[in-house]
Amino acid sequence: MDVVLPMLRENVDLFREAANSGGSAQCPVKVTELDWTNNGHVSSVSQKPFDLVLGCDLLNSEGNMAPLVKVMDAVCGPGTTGKKF
């Protein structure tokens, strides 16, 4: 996480600069760590549904599945895009 989040934030910033320089609409992207077993993390992101939720290597234990489903229900809405890779 110590390496991935800063790299992702940098990529988002570069994309935002490119999108804004072309006269496009603002690019409201939020990059944040989310530990679905941490109530503080969950409550900080569950205020409204997101358009896209991106995750990688989400489960390392079967016991984490129920908390993951709960947090995905909190952050996803009818307009949230889902893709399997």
Buried (B, 14 or more C-beta within 10 A) or exposed (E): EEEEEEEBBEEBEEEBEEBEEEEEEEEEBEBEEBEBEEEEBBEEBBEEBBEEBEEEEEEEEEEBEEBBEEBBEBBBEEEEEEEEE
